[in-house]
Structure formats: C-alpha cells, structure tokens
Amino acid sequence: MVLGGLVLQVHQLWQPFTHRLEDTEPLVILKAFGTLCMMGRVCGDFIRKRVVKEVWPKVTTFLTNQAKISIKAGPAYTHTVAHRLQSAILAGLGPLCLQLGVGETEVDMIACACVPYLSARQPTKLQQVLSVVCSENRSYCT
C-alpha cells in the first residue's frame, strides 16, 4: 500500500521534478539527481520509460557540455559544484541503469556521454569515478 502511494506521488510530481534536472543552479540539479537515484531504488520499474525518454537526453546533454568545460579546467575546478555534480552523476549512472533494468540501447546512449571523461585531460577524480563505476558494473561496461 505504501509503494502504491509513493508511485502515485512520483507520477504527480514527475513533470516539475524533471525540470529541476535542467535548473540553472548546479546544486538543485545535484539534489534532483540524488532524488532520481532514490526513485530508481524504490520504484525503478515504474519510472524506467520516463527516465529513458525524458531524463536520459538531459543527462547526456549535461555530461557532454560539462566534459568540454572540465577538460580545459585547472586544478581548482575540482573544488566547484559543477565538478561535484559531474562526479555524482557519473557515479550514480551505473547503479541507476541496474535499478531501472534499462536495455543495451539506453545504456549506449549514456555510455557515449561518459566516454570523454576517460580522457587523460579530464580531472583525475572524474576519470577515477567513471573507472570505478565501470569496474563495479562490468555487465554494462563490456
């Protein structure tokens, strides 16, 4: 009964929630992504199609745009909210894919946006986060 109520709340809040993933404030996006990961743990089956259709494009666009910025950034970049957000998204994508049970095509879309973070020119911490995610989720990274 509790899960049914939660699913109803997720349904009612979905549209305003997805707009938070495009907020101009990185901290808002960070909290929204954390909430998305929690939703994935609790009601992944319910939100799978919505995430793939509405969230994946936003996440891939963000990661692609930020990779272009972080690749040129100096050491101080690792202390920014943008870096924290990139790191959280990169770390959360593997587990989120598993919780949602997304297919190979959907994982490929996300993986393409993550590949630039393996460049030696990216901040080391971002490279490490992605490396750990791939090693922990080998079924998706091979």
Backbone torsions as a table, in degrees:
resi	resn	phi	psi	omega
1	MET	NA	-40.3	179.6
2	VAL	-64.3	-42.8	179.9
3	LEU	-62.0	-39.8	177.6
4	GLY	-60.5	-40.9	177.3
5	GLY	-66.2	-37.7	179.1
6	LEU	-67.3	-42.4	178.9
7	VAL	-61.3	-40.8	177.7
8	LEU	-62.2	-43.3	178.4
9	GLN	-64.0	-41.9	178.0
10	VAL	-60.3	-44.0	179.0
11	HIS	-59.3	-45.7	-177.0
12	GLN	-69.2	-32.6	-175.8
13	LEU	-95.9	-4.3	-171.4
14	TRP	-56.3	-52.8	-175.5
15	GLN	-59.5	-51.6	177.6
16	PRO	-63.3	-34.2	179.6
17	PHE	-62.1	-46.6	-177.1
18	THR	-63.3	-27.5	176.8
19	HIS	-66.7	-27.1	178.4
20	ARG	-66.8	-23.3	178.7
21	LEU	-75.1	-6.5	176.3
22	GLU	-119.2	15.5	-178.4
23	ASP	-60.8	155.2	178.4
24	THR	-77.7	-17.2	-178.7
25	GLU	-96.6	114.6	-177.7
26	PRO	-56.8	-32.9	179.3
27	LEU	-64.6	-35.1	177.5
28	VAL	-66.4	-42.5	178.7
29	ILE	-64.0	-40.8	179.2
30	LEU	-58.9	-47.6	179.2
31	LYS	-66.1	-39.2	179.5
32	ALA	-64.3	-40.9	179.1
33	PHE	-65.8	-39.4	175.3
34	GLY	-60.0	-40.7	177.2
35	THR	-65.3	-40.6	177.5
36	LEU	-60.4	-43.0	178.3
37	CYS	-62.0	-39.1	177.1
38	MET	-66.2	-42.7	176.6
39	MET	-59.6	-39.5	178.4
40	GLY	-61.2	-38.9	178.5
41	ARG	-68.4	-37.4	-173.2
42	VAL	-88.3	-43.0	-175.6
43	CYS	-140.2	49.3	-176.4
44	GLY	-56.6	-43.3	-179.7
45	ASP	-60.0	-39.3	-177.2
46	PHE	-67.0	-36.7	-174.6
47	ILE	-99.7	-2.5	-175.0
48	ARG	-49.7	-57.0	-176.1
49	LYS	-63.7	-38.8	179.5
50	ARG	-65.0	-41.5	-179.9
51	VAL	-62.9	-47.8	-178.2
52	VAL	-62.7	-41.9	-176.4
53	LYS	-77.7	-41.9	-171.1
54	GLU	-106.3	-30.0	-174.5
55	VAL	-96.8	-43.6	-178.4
56	TRP	-51.9	-47.6	178.9
57	PRO	-59.1	-37.1	179.2
58	LYS	-68.0	-42.9	-179.3
59	VAL	-67.1	-43.8	-179.5
60	THR	-65.4	-39.5	177.1
61	THR	-62.7	-45.7	178.9
62	PHE	-59.7	-50.7	-177.9
63	LEU	-61.5	-41.7	179.8
64	THR	-63.5	-46.4	179.4
65	ASN	-65.2	-43.3	-178.3
66	GLN	-70.1	-30.9	177.9
67	ALA	-61.6	-36.4	179.0
68	LYS	-67.2	-30.6	179.5
69	ILE	-80.9	-49.0	-174.9
70	SER	-67.9	-26.0	179.8
71	ILE	-68.0	-24.3	-179.7
72	LYS	-98.1	-6.9	-171.9
73	ALA	-78.2	154.7	176.9
74	GLY	-89.2	-174.2	-176.9
75	PRO	-60.4	-29.5	-179.1
76	ALA	-66.4	-20.7	-178.8
77	TYR	-58.4	-30.7	-178.1
78	THR	-66.0	-10.1	179.9
79	HIS	-101.8	10.1	-176.9
80	THR	-97.0	160.7	176.2
81	VAL	-65.9	-34.2	178.7
82	ALA	-60.8	-42.4	177.6
83	HIS	-64.9	-43.6	178.3
84	ARG	-59.4	-40.8	179.6
85	LEU	-66.9	-46.6	177.1
86	GLN	-57.2	-45.9	-178.8
87	SER	-61.9	-43.8	-179.8
88	ALA	-64.8	-41.5	-180.0
89	ILE	-67.4	-46.4	179.3
90	LEU	-60.5	-40.6	-179.5
91	ALA	-70.9	-32.1	-175.1
92	GLY	-87.4	-16.5	-174.5
93	LEU	-66.3	-42.8	-179.8
94	GLY	-60.2	-55.3	178.0
95	PRO	-59.9	-36.9	179.6
96	LEU	-64.4	-43.1	177.3
97	CYS	-58.2	-42.8	179.5
98	LEU	-65.8	-44.0	-178.9
99	GLN	-65.4	-35.4	-179.7
100	LEU	-81.8	-20.0	-177.3
101	GLY	65.9	39.3	-178.1
102	VAL	-72.5	156.9	-178.3
103	GLY	-84.5	176.8	-176.4
104	GLU	-60.3	-40.4	-179.3
105	THR	-61.6	-43.4	-179.6
106	GLU	-68.1	-37.2	178.1
107	VAL	-67.2	-38.8	178.2
108	ASP	-59.0	-39.8	179.9
109	MET	-59.6	-44.7	-179.9
110	ILE	-70.9	-42.6	-177.7
111	ALA	-59.8	-38.8	178.9
112	CYS	-60.9	-35.2	178.6
113	ALA	-76.3	-21.0	-178.6
114	CYS	-88.6	-26.5	-175.7
115	VAL	-52.1	-42.7	179.9
116	PRO	-58.4	-21.7	-179.5
117	TYR	-76.2	-7.3	176.3
118	LEU	-88.2	-4.6	178.2
119	SER	-63.8	141.6	177.6
120	ALA	-64.9	-16.5	179.8
121	ARG	-85.0	-11.7	176.5
122	GLN	-75.9	156.1	175.0
123	PRO	-54.5	137.1	-175.9
124	THR	-54.4	-40.0	-178.1
125	LYS	-62.1	-37.3	178.5
126	LEU	-69.1	-39.8	175.9
127	GLN	-60.3	-43.3	-178.2
128	GLN	-65.9	-42.3	179.3
129	VAL	-59.5	-47.3	-178.9
130	LEU	-66.3	-37.9	178.4
131	SER	-62.3	-43.0	178.7
132	VAL	-64.5	-43.9	179.6
133	VAL	-60.0	-43.7	-179.9
134	CYS	-65.4	-40.7	-178.8
135	SER	-70.5	-31.3	178.4
136	GLU	-79.3	-20.9	-177.4
137	ASN	-124.4	50.9	-175.3
138	ARG	-53.3	-32.8	-177.4
139	SER	-62.4	-28.9	178.7
140	TYR	-93.0	-19.9	-173.8
141	CYS	-101.8	9.3	178.2
142	THR	-112.8	NA	NA
